């Protein structure tokens, strides 16, 4: 599915935001974005159009994620940039 990715590496902000449009992402779901650079220069802000893949969690994983989420922020999310 198409998505928009906002990358910023400035002194004020360091983030990567993904806009999936109307797709709902819930507890335990995984989103993989393909075709982006693995890094941008310091001081740079760029917006890309790319492709994303959403793997929705099953009933057990969704329930487990909700249950463990109530006890703290253990592995709340996993972010990786691979080149």
Gaussian input, Z-matrix of N, CA and C with variables (Angstrom, degrees):
# hf/3-21g

backbone

0 1
 N
 C     1     B1
 C     2     B2     1     A1
 N     3     B3     2     A2     1     D1
 C     4     B4     3     A3     2     D2
 C     5     B5     4     A4     3     D3
 N     6     B6     5     A5     4     D4
 C     7     B7     6     A6     5     D5
 C     8     B8     7     A7     6     D6
 N     9     B9     8     A8     7     D7
 C    10    B10     9     A9     8     D8
 C    11    B11    10    A10     9     D9
 N    12    B12    11    A11    10    D10
 C    13    B13    12    A12    11    D11
 C    14    B14    13    A13    12    D12
 N    15    B15    14    A14    13    D13
 C    16    B16    15    A15    14    D14
 C    17    B17    16    A16    15    D15
 N    18    B18    17    A17    16    D16
 C    19    B19    18    A18    17    D17
 C    20    B20    19    A19    18    D18
 N    21    B21    20    A20    19    D19
 C    22    B22    21    A21    20    D20
 C    23    B23    22    A22    21    D21
 N    24    B24    23    A23    22    D22
 C    25    B25    24    A24    23    D23
 C    26    B26    25    A25    24    D24
 N    27    B27    26    A26    25    D25
 C    28    B28    27    A27    26    D26
 C    29    B29    28    A28    27    D27
 N    30    B30    29    A29    28    D28
 C    31    B31    30    A30    29    D29
 C    32    B32    31    A31    30    D30
 N    33    B33    32    A32    31    D31
 C    34    B34    33    A33    32    D32
 C    35    B35    34    A34    33    D33
 N    36    B36    35    A35    34    D34
 C    37    B37    36    A36    35    D35
 C    38    B38    37    A37    36    D36
 N    39    B39    38    A38    37    D37
 C    40    B40    39    A39    38    D38
 C    41    B41    40    A40    39    D39
 N    42    B42    41    A41    40    D40
 C    43    B43    42    A42    41    D41
 C    44    B44    43    A43    42    D42
 N    45    B45    44    A44    43    D43
 C    46    B46    45    A45    44    D44
 C    47    B47    46    A46    45    D45
 N    48    B48    47    A47    46    D46
 C    49    B49    48    A48    47    D47
 C    50    B50    49    A49    48    D48
 N    51    B51    50    A50    49    D49
 C    52    B52    51    A51    50    D50
 C    53    B53    52    A52    51    D51
 N    54    B54    53    A53    52    D52
 C    55    B55    54    A54    53    D53
 C    56    B56    55    A55    54    D54
 N    57    B57    56    A56    55    D55
 C    58    B58    57    A57    56    D56
 C    59    B59    58    A58    57    D57
 N    60    B60    59    A59    58    D58
 C    61    B61    60    A60    59    D59
 C    62    B62    61    A61    60    D60
 N    63    B63    62    A62    61    D61
 C    64    B64    63    A63    62    D62
 C    65    B65    64    A64    63    D63
 N    66    B66    65    A65    64    D64
 C    67    B67    66    A66    65    D65
 C    68    B68    67    A67    66    D66
 N    69    B69    68    A68    67    D67
 C    70    B70    69    A69    68    D68
 C    71    B71    70    A70    69    D69
 N    72    B72    71    A71    70    D70
 C    73    B73    72    A72    71    D71
 C    74    B74    73    A73    72    D72
 N    75    B75    74    A74    73    D73
 C    76    B76    75    A75    74    D74
 C    77    B77    76    A76    75    D75
 N    78    B78    77    A77    76    D76
 C    79    B79    78    A78    77    D77
 C    80    B80    79    A79    78    D78
 N    81    B81    80    A80    79    D79
 C    82    B82    81    A81    80    D80
 C    83    B83    82    A82    81    D81
 N    84    B84    83    A83    82    D82
 C    85    B85    84    A84    83    D83
 C    86    B86    85    A85    84    D84
 N    87    B87    86    A86    85    D85
 C    88    B88    87    A87    86    D86
 C    89    B89    88    A88    87    D87
 N    90    B90    89    A89    88    D88
 C    91    B91    90    A90    89    D89
 C    92    B92    91    A91    90    D90
 N    93    B93    92    A92    91    D91
 C    94    B94    93    A93    92    D92
 C    95    B95    94    A94    93    D93
 N    96    B96    95    A95    94    D94
 C    97    B97    96    A96    95    D95
 C    98    B98    97    A97    96    D96
 N    99    B99    98    A98    97    D97
 C   100   B100    99    A99    98    D98
 C   101   B101   100   A100    99    D99
 N   102   B102   101   A101   100   D100
 C   103   B103   102   A102   101   D101
 C   104   B104   103   A103   102   D102
 N   105   B105   104   A104   103   D103
 C   106   B106   105   A105   104   D104
 C   107   B107   106   A106   105   D105
 N   108   B108   107   A107   106   D106
 C   109   B109   108   A108   107   D107
 C   110   B110   109   A109   108   D108
 N   111   B111   110   A110   109   D109
 C   112   B112   111   A111   110   D110
 C   113   B113   112   A112   111   D111
 N   114   B114   113   A113   112   D112
 C   115   B115   114   A114   113   D113
 C   116   B116   115   A115   114   D114
 N   117   B117   116   A116   115   D115
 C   118   B118   117   A117   116   D116
 C   119   B119   118   A118   117   D117
 N   120   B120   119   A119   118   D118
 C   121   B121   120   A120   119   D119
 C   122   B122   121   A121   120   D120
 N   123   B123   122   A122   121   D121
 C   124   B124   123   A123   122   D122
 C   125   B125   124   A124   123   D123
 N   126   B126   125   A125   124   D124
 C   127   B127   126   A126   125   D125
 C   128   B128   127   A127   126   D126
 N   129   B129   128   A128   127   D127
 C   130   B130   129   A129   128   D128
 C   131   B131   130   A130   129   D129
 N   132   B132   131   A131   130   D130
 C   133   B133   132   A132   131   D131
 C   134   B134   133   A133   132   D132
 N   135   B135   134   A134   133   D133
 C   136   B136   135   A135   134   D134
 C   137   B137   136   A136   135   D135
 N   138   B138   137   A137   136   D136
 C   139   B139   138   A138   137   D137
 C   140   B140   139   A139   138   D138
 N   141   B141   140   A140   139   D139
 C   142   B142   141   A141   140   D140
 C   143   B143   142   A142   141   D141
 N   144   B144   143   A143   142   D142
 C   145   B145   144   A144   143   D143
 C   146   B146   145   A145   144   D144
 N   147   B147   146   A146   145   D145
 C   148   B148   147   A147   146   D146
 C   149   B149   148   A148   147   D147
 N   150   B150   149   A149   148   D148
 C   151   B151   150   A150   149   D149
 C   152   B152   151   A151   150   D150
 N   153   B153   152   A152   151   D151
 C   154   B154   153   A153   152   D152
 C   155   B155   154   A154   153   D153
 N   156   B156   155   A155   154   D154
 C   157   B157   156   A156   155   D155
 C   158   B158   157   A157   156   D156
 N   159   B159   158   A158   157   D157
 C   160   B160   159   A159   158   D158
 C   161   B161   160   A160   159   D159
 N   162   B162   161   A161   160   D160
 C   163   B163   162   A162   161   D161
 C   164   B164   163   A163   162   D162
 N   165   B165   164   A164   163   D163
 C   166   B166   165   A165   164   D164
 C   167   B167   166   A166   165   D165
 N   168   B168   167   A167   166   D166
 C   169   B169   168   A168   167   D167
 C   170   B170   169   A169   168   D168
 N   171   B171   170   A170   169   D169
 C   172   B172   171   A171   170   D170
 C   173   B173   172   A172   171   D171
 N   174   B174   173   A173   172   D172
 C   175   B175   174   A174   173   D173
 C   176   B176   175   A175   174   D174
 N   177   B177   176   A176   175   D175
 C   178   B178   177   A177   176   D176
 C   179   B179   178   A178   177   D177
 N   180   B180   179   A179   178   D178
 C   181   B181   180   A180   179   D179
 C   182   B182   181   A181   180   D180
 N   183   B183   182   A182   181   D181
 C   184   B184   183   A183   182   D182
 C   185   B185   184   A184   183   D183
 N   186   B186   185   A185   184   D184
 C   187   B187   186   A186   185   D185
 C   188   B188   187   A187   186   D186
 N   189   B189   188   A188   187   D187
 C   190   B190   189   A189   188   D188
 C   191   B191   190   A190   189   D189
 N   192   B192   191   A191   190   D190
 C   193   B193   192   A192   191   D191
 C   194   B194   193   A193   192   D192
 N   195   B195   194   A194   193   D193
 C   196   B196   195   A195   194   D194
 C   197   B197   196   A196   195   D195
 N   198   B198   197   A197   196   D196
 C   199   B199   198   A198   197   D197
 C   200   B200   199   A199   198   D198
 N   201   B201   200   A200   199   D199
 C   202   B202   201   A201   200   D200
 C   203   B203   202   A202   201   D201
 N   204   B204   203   A203   202   D202
 C   205   B205   204   A204   203   D203
 C   206   B206   205   A205   204   D204
 N   207   B207   206   A206   205   D205
 C   208   B208   207   A207   206   D206
 C   209   B209   208   A208   207   D207
 N   210   B210   209   A209   208   D208
 C   211   B211   210   A210   209   D209
 C   212   B212   211   A211   210   D210
 N   213   B213   212   A212   211   D211
 C   214   B214   213   A213   212   D212
 C   215   B215   214   A214   213   D213
 N   216   B216   215   A215   214   D214
 C   217   B217   216   A216   215   D215
 C   218   B218   217   A217   216   D216
 N   219   B219   218   A218   217   D217
 C   220   B220   219   A219   218   D218
 C   221   B221   220   A220   219   D219
 N   222   B222   221   A221   220   D220
 C   223   B223   222   A222   221   D221
 C   224   B224   223   A223   222   D222
 N   225   B225   224   A224   223   D223
 C   226   B226   225   A225   224   D224
 C   227   B227   226   A226   225   D225
 N   228   B228   227   A227   226   D226
 C   229   B229   228   A228   227   D227
 C   230   B230   229   A229   228   D228
 N   231   B231   230   A230   229   D229
 C   232   B232   231   A231   230   D230
 C   233   B233   232   A232   231   D231
 N   234   B234   233   A233   232   D232
 C   235   B235   234   A234   233   D233
 C   236   B236   235   A235   234   D234
 N   237   B237   236   A236   235   D235
 C   238   B238   237   A237   236   D236
 C   239   B239   238   A238   237   D237
 N   240   B240   239   A239   238   D238
 C   241   B241   240   A240   239   D239
 C   242   B242   241   A241   240   D240
 N   243   B243   242   A242   241   D241
 C   244   B244   243   A243   242   D242
 C   245   B245   244   A244   243   D243
 N   246   B246   245   A245   244   D244
 C   247   B247   246   A246   245   D245
 C   248   B248   247   A247   246   D246

   B1=1.4370
   B2=1.5230
   B3=1.3126
   B4=1.4608
   B5=1.5284
   B6=1.3250
   B7=1.4594
   B8=1.5259
   B9=1.3197
   B10=1.4577
   B11=1.5220
   B12=1.3331
   B13=1.4586
   B14=1.5253
   B15=1.3216
   B16=1.4636
   B17=1.5227
   B18=1.3387
   B19=1.4635
   B20=1.5187
   B21=1.3263
   B22=1.4632
   B23=1.5203
   B24=1.3412
   B25=1.4626
   B26=1.5276
   B27=1.3234
   B28=1.4628
   B29=1.5245
   B30=1.3373
   B31=1.4675
   B32=1.5212
   B33=1.3265
   B34=1.4609
   B35=1.5243
   B36=1.3395
   B37=1.4643
   B38=1.5242
   B39=1.3239
   B40=1.4657
   B41=1.5224
   B42=1.3380
   B43=1.4600
   B44=1.5217
   B45=1.3144
   B46=1.4643
   B47=1.5248
   B48=1.3225
   B49=1.4622
   B50=1.5241
   B51=1.3200
   B52=1.4625
   B53=1.5205
   B54=1.3227
   B55=1.4633
   B56=1.5224
   B57=1.3307
   B58=1.4636
   B59=1.5234
   B60=1.3051
   B61=1.4639
   B62=1.5123
   B63=1.3210
   B64=1.4658
   B65=1.5265
   B66=1.3223
   B67=1.4668
   B68=1.5264
   B69=1.3200
   B70=1.4576
   B71=1.5260
   B72=1.3356
   B73=1.4629
   B74=1.5179
   B75=1.3372
   B76=1.4546
   B77=1.5135
   B78=1.3317
   B79=1.4579
   B80=1.5269
   B81=1.3320
   B82=1.4576
   B83=1.5140
   B84=1.3232
   B85=1.4654
   B86=1.5267
   B87=1.3288
   B88=1.4624
   B89=1.5241
   B90=1.3308
   B91=1.4634
   B92=1.5212
   B93=1.3284
   B94=1.4583
   B95=1.5217
   B96=1.3347
   B97=1.4655
   B98=1.5172
   B99=1.3161
   B100=1.4658
   B101=1.5295
   B102=1.3402
   B103=1.4554
   B104=1.5135
   B105=1.3281
   B106=1.4639
   B107=1.5197
   B108=1.3343
   B109=1.4638
   B110=1.5238
   B111=1.3202
   B112=1.4661
   B113=1.5237
   B114=1.3372
   B115=1.4636
   B116=1.5217
   B117=1.3193
   B118=1.4624
   B119=1.5225
   B120=1.3109
   B121=1.4623
   B122=1.5285
   B123=1.3311
   B124=1.4607
   B125=1.5320
   B126=1.3158
   B127=1.4540
   B128=1.5199
   B129=1.3229
   B130=1.4604
   B131=1.5285
   B132=1.3176
   B133=1.4619
   B134=1.5210
   B135=1.3464
   B136=1.4605
   B137=1.5189
   B138=1.3230
   B139=1.4615
   B140=1.5199
   B141=1.3277
   B142=1.4611
   B143=1.5226
   B144=1.3139
   B145=1.4579
   B146=1.5171
   B147=1.3219
   B148=1.4551
   B149=1.5217
   B150=1.3274
   B151=1.4578
   B152=1.5251
   B153=1.3235
   B154=1.4618
   B155=1.5203
   B156=1.3108
   B157=1.4662
   B158=1.5289
   B159=1.3137
   B160=1.4639
   B161=1.5220
   B162=1.3433
   B163=1.4646
   B164=1.5272
   B165=1.3167
   B166=1.4641
   B167=1.5238
   B168=1.3209
   B169=1.4620
   B170=1.5208
   B171=1.3204
   B172=1.4550
   B173=1.5236
   B174=1.2970
   B175=1.4703
   B176=1.5268
   B177=1.3409
   B178=1.4664
   B179=1.5267
   B180=1.3299
   B181=1.4724
   B182=1.5314
   B183=1.3120
   B184=1.4666
   B185=1.5362
   B186=1.3370
   B187=1.4673
   B188=1.5280
   B189=1.3363
   B190=1.4646
   B191=1.5333
   B192=1.3194
   B193=1.4628
   B194=1.5234
   B195=1.3195
   B196=1.4692
   B197=1.5243
   B198=1.3381
   B199=1.4615
   B200=1.5217
   B201=1.3336
   B202=1.4659
   B203=1.5203
   B204=1.3199
   B205=1.4582
   B206=1.5154
   B207=1.3056
   B208=1.4666
   B209=1.5290
   B210=1.3351
   B211=1.4606
   B212=1.5167
   B213=1.2963
   B214=1.4647
   B215=1.5159
   B216=1.2932
   B217=1.4611
   B218=1.5248
   B219=1.2972
   B220=1.4540
   B221=1.5213
   B222=1.3139
   B223=1.4660
   B224=1.5183
   B225=1.3245
   B226=1.4562
   B227=1.5207
   B228=1.3085
   B229=1.4561
   B230=1.5195
   B231=1.2994
   B232=1.4570
   B233=1.5198
   B234=1.3137
   B235=1.4560
   B236=1.5138
   B237=1.3092
   B238=1.4531
   B239=1.5116
   B240=1.3243
   B241=1.4568
   B242=1.5202
   B243=1.3026
   B244=1.4590
   B245=1.5128
   B246=1.3189
   B247=1.4664
   B248=1.4876
   A1=108.25
   A2=118.27
   A3=120.61
   A4=111.27
   A5=115.23
   A6=120.92
   A7=109.32
   A8=115.40
   A9=122.00
   A10=107.60
   A11=116.03
   A12=121.21
   A13=108.90
   A14=115.99
   A15=123.37
   A16=107.38
   A17=117.21
   A18=122.30
   A19=108.88
   A20=116.40
   A21=120.18
   A22=109.44
   A23=115.73
   A24=122.52
   A25=108.30
   A26=116.06
   A27=121.14
   A28=109.09
   A29=115.84
   A30=119.40
   A31=111.40
   A32=117.10
   A33=121.05
   A34=112.69
   A35=117.06
   A36=121.18
   A37=111.04
   A38=114.93
   A39=121.96
   A40=105.66
   A41=116.94
   A42=118.74
   A43=112.10
   A44=113.49
   A45=123.33
   A46=106.38
   A47=116.98
   A48=122.46
   A49=109.02
   A50=116.40
   A51=122.06
   A52=108.75
   A53=116.28
   A54=122.25
   A55=107.68
   A56=116.16
   A57=121.94
   A58=112.44
   A59=116.52
   A60=119.22
   A61=110.65
   A62=117.05
   A63=122.24
   A64=114.14
   A65=118.48
   A66=121.29
   A67=109.53
   A68=116.28
   A69=122.44
   A70=109.68
   A71=116.79
   A72=122.86
   A73=106.95
   A74=116.03
   A75=120.75
   A76=112.61
   A77=116.92
   A78=121.99
   A79=111.35
   A80=116.02
   A81=121.60
   A82=114.83
   A83=118.51
   A84=121.12
   A85=109.97
   A86=116.45
   A87=122.35
   A88=109.08
   A89=115.86
   A90=121.85
   A91=108.21
   A92=116.78
   A93=122.59
   A94=108.07
   A95=115.96
   A96=121.66
   A97=107.66
   A98=116.62
   A99=122.08
   A100=110.75
   A101=114.64
   A102=120.77
   A103=116.11
   A104=117.63
   A105=120.61
   A106=110.15
   A107=117.72
   A108=119.06
   A109=109.68
   A110=117.09
   A111=120.43
   A112=111.96
   A113=116.96
   A114=119.58
   A115=110.15
   A116=114.14
   A117=120.73
   A118=106.82
   A119=116.62
   A120=121.31
   A121=110.89
   A122=115.42
   A123=120.86
   A124=108.19
   A125=116.23
   A126=121.66
   A127=113.30
   A128=116.40
   A129=120.95
   A130=111.62
   A131=115.73
   A132=123.11
   A133=106.59
   A134=116.54
   A135=120.59
   A136=110.24
   A137=115.46
   A138=122.61
   A139=107.53
   A140=116.34
   A141=122.89
   A142=110.24
   A143=115.46
   A144=121.80
   A145=105.88
   A146=117.17
   A147=121.10
   A148=110.06
   A149=115.37
   A150=122.66
   A151=109.25
   A152=116.21
   A153=121.85
   A154=109.79
   A155=114.03
   A156=121.54
   A157=107.00
   A158=117.03
   A159=121.82
   A160=108.45
   A161=115.99
   A162=121.81
   A163=106.89
   A164=115.77
   A165=119.98
   A166=110.00
   A167=115.66
   A168=122.04
   A169=110.33
   A170=114.47
   A171=119.96
   A172=110.14
   A173=115.68
   A174=121.33
   A175=111.50
   A176=117.63
   A177=121.03
   A178=110.67
   A179=117.24
   A180=120.02
   A181=111.05
   A182=117.59
   A183=120.64
   A184=109.98
   A185=117.07
   A186=120.96
   A187=110.74
   A188=117.33
   A189=121.98
   A190=110.68
   A191=116.99
   A192=121.34
   A193=110.69
   A194=117.03
   A195=120.18
   A196=111.03
   A197=117.17
   A198=121.59
   A199=111.27
   A200=117.63
   A201=120.30
   A202=111.75
   A203=117.60
   A204=121.15
   A205=113.02
   A206=117.12
   A207=120.95
   A208=112.12
   A209=117.30
   A210=121.09
   A211=113.64
   A212=119.15
   A213=121.20
   A214=111.65
   A215=114.29
   A216=120.67
   A217=110.26
   A218=117.84
   A219=122.23
   A220=108.84
   A221=116.48
   A222=121.66
   A223=110.93
   A224=115.43
   A225=120.59
   A226=110.77
   A227=116.27
   A228=119.93
   A229=108.92
   A230=116.56
   A231=122.89
   A232=107.53
   A233=116.82
   A234=121.43
   A235=108.08
   A236=116.43
   A237=120.21
   A238=111.16
   A239=115.25
   A240=121.49
   A241=106.58
   A242=116.49
   A243=120.85
   A244=109.69
   A245=115.70
   A246=120.30
   A247=113.06
   D1=146.63
   D2=178.37
   D3=-71.59
   D4=148.69
   D5=177.62
   D6=-148.14
   D7=164.69
   D8=175.33
   D9=-116.97
   D10=133.55
   D11=-178.40
   D12=-120.98
   D13=127.02
   D14=178.70
   D15=-107.28
   D16=112.91
   D17=178.30
   D18=-110.17
   D19=134.74
   D20=177.51
   D21=-142.83
   D22=132.10
   D23=177.92
   D24=-133.56
   D25=66.22
   D26=179.45
   D27=-110.37
   D28=176.49
   D29=178.15
   D30=-68.11
   D31=-24.97
   D32=-179.72
   D33=-85.81
   D34=-35.71
   D35=-175.08
   D36=-140.76
   D37=145.39
   D38=172.55
   D39=-137.47
   D40=100.25
   D41=-174.57
   D42=-153.20
   D43=165.20
   D44=171.09
   D45=-138.01
   D46=112.44
   D47=-179.82
   D48=-111.74
   D49=134.76
   D50=178.78
   D51=-114.28
   D52=128.82
   D53=176.34
   D54=-108.63
   D55=113.55
   D56=-178.25
   D57=-96.07
   D58=10.84
   D59=-179.10
   D60=73.57
   D61=-126.27
   D62=-176.80
   D63=-90.64
   D64=4.13
   D65=-177.68
   D66=-74.66
   D67=128.94
   D68=178.39
   D69=-88.35
   D70=131.92
   D71=176.81
   D72=-116.69
   D73=127.54
   D74=-176.65
   D75=-117.29
   D76=-177.68
   D77=179.33
   D78=-57.46
   D79=130.34
   D80=178.23
   D81=87.85
   D82=-11.74
   D83=178.93
   D84=-71.05
   D85=154.47
   D86=178.06
   D87=-123.21
   D88=136.40
   D89=178.26
   D90=-120.12
   D91=126.89
   D92=176.37
   D93=-118.53
   D94=126.25
   D95=178.84
   D96=-109.25
   D97=131.01
   D98=-176.92
   D99=-113.13
   D100=155.16
   D101=171.47
   D102=81.70
   D103=26.25
   D104=178.61
   D105=-111.49
   D106=156.20
   D107=174.36
   D108=-66.57
   D109=149.87
   D110=-179.33
   D111=-79.26
   D112=-13.24
   D113=177.68
   D114=-158.42
   D115=156.73
   D116=171.98
   D117=-127.41
   D118=159.39
   D119=-177.14
   D120=-69.94
   D121=150.08
   D122=175.68
   D123=-60.95
   D124=136.28
   D125=-178.63
   D126=90.36
   D127=1.84
   D128=-175.49
   D129=-103.65
   D130=146.89
   D131=172.62
   D132=-132.64
   D133=125.79
   D134=-177.97
   D135=-138.64
   D136=149.94
   D137=176.89
   D138=-121.34
   D139=130.42
   D140=-177.63
   D141=-121.50
   D142=151.48
   D143=167.43
   D144=-105.43
   D145=129.22
   D146=-175.06
   D147=-144.76
   D148=-169.08
   D149=177.86
   D150=-116.55
   D151=137.23
   D152=178.99
   D153=-122.50
   D154=151.90
   D155=175.79
   D156=-123.37
   D157=125.65
   D158=179.88
   D159=-110.44
   D160=123.49
   D161=175.57
   D162=-106.87
   D163=107.19
   D164=-178.90
   D165=-75.84
   D166=138.38
   D167=-179.44
   D168=-70.14
   D169=149.95
   D170=173.85
   D171=-79.12
   D172=179.77
   D173=-176.71
   D174=-60.77
   D175=-44.34
   D176=-176.80
   D177=-67.62
   D178=-48.05
   D179=-179.33
   D180=-63.69
   D181=-40.51
   D182=179.61
   D183=-63.13
   D184=-44.19
   D185=179.02
   D186=-64.50
   D187=-42.61
   D188=179.43
   D189=-62.66
   D190=-42.74
   D191=179.53
   D192=-63.84
   D193=-42.59
   D194=178.12
   D195=-64.43
   D196=-42.88
   D197=-178.98
   D198=-63.92
   D199=-51.06
   D200=-177.82
   D201=-70.25
   D202=-25.08
   D203=178.23
   D204=-67.07
   D205=-22.91
   D206=179.90
   D207=-75.31
   D208=-17.01
   D209=-174.86
   D210=-102.65
   D211=10.56
   D212=177.84
   D213=138.78
   D214=177.81
   D215=-177.85
   D216=-97.18
   D217=61.90
   D218=178.85
   D219=-88.59
   D220=114.34
   D221=179.16
   D222=50.24
   D223=52.11
   D224=-178.50
   D225=-58.33
   D226=-40.14
   D227=176.86
   D228=-152.64
   D229=158.88
   D230=178.57
   D231=-122.23
   D232=120.23
   D233=179.92
   D234=-116.49
   D235=129.91
   D236=177.83
   D237=-137.77
   D238=142.42
   D239=174.77
   D240=-120.88
   D241=115.66
   D242=-178.34
   D243=-119.89
   D244=140.26
   D245=-179.06
   D246=-101.42

